[in-house]
Amino acid sequence: MRAILAASTALLLAACSGATASSPAPAGEGANAPAPTRVAVAGDAAHPVVVELYQSQGCSSCPPAIKVVNRLADRADVIPLTFAVTYWDQLGWKDSFATPAFTARQWDYAHTAGRSQVATPQVIVNGRDAVLGSREGELNQAIARNVNKAGPPEIAVAGNQVTVGAGKGSATVWVVRYDPRTINVSINAGENGGRTIPHRNVVRDLTSLGQWQGKSASFTLPSAPAGLATAVLVQQGKGGPIVAARKI
């Protein structure tokens, strides 16, 4: 797992290319690691669990996690989203999907949880649980813990109108556009140089539709770019829990 602290860029890159890169793998990783524990999840397609992977094509620790999250892409009860971050772009390879907005979103999760660093590959489940993305058993357990947390508000769609039903609290309503295809990316430099990494559900845009204040409210969906899939997330605060989600 590759971590970046809230410190100077030069110090961070030195840590990444030096001691961090040579740190021993966490338990459960490596060639002699046991097979991941698979946890059966009684999912609910009407209330899918949101799985956000934060990764970079320039991070050598990320391909195993990308593979794990790719396996979730065809499940109806999960919305797996691949967010590419920018903070490893100076290690010899600039991620072809990364934007500062996605890096900022990961930092929002860190700040809300009281963490002083972000890391790749990190998975955030329903805005609540942070998991090392390559640990499939732990990820499945986190998904299972969040299955029954979905409930009001309900999300309804009619044409280009999204209605978030009544519930408690307030939240931001996000529309996510992501590419559902398998995109094979050839990495020509950096830590993953010479590898081809398949990506699925790559997020290309994340836009706020507005604020939901606990009463039923409707929002207008902007037109979707060709080839991209859409999901709507209802999220409390910056980096807070996702209280409702729906694929469209």
PyMOL commands that set and color helices and strands:
alter all, ss='L'
color gray80, all
select helices_A, chain A and resi 9-22+62-70+89-91+100-113+136-147
alter helices_A, ss='H'
color red, helices_A
select strands_A, chain A and resi 2-5+49-55+78-84+117-120+122-125+129-132+155-158+161-164+171-179+183-186+196-199+202-212+217-220+229-235+242-247
alter strands_A, ss='S'
color yellow, strands_A
deselect
rebuild
show_as cartoon
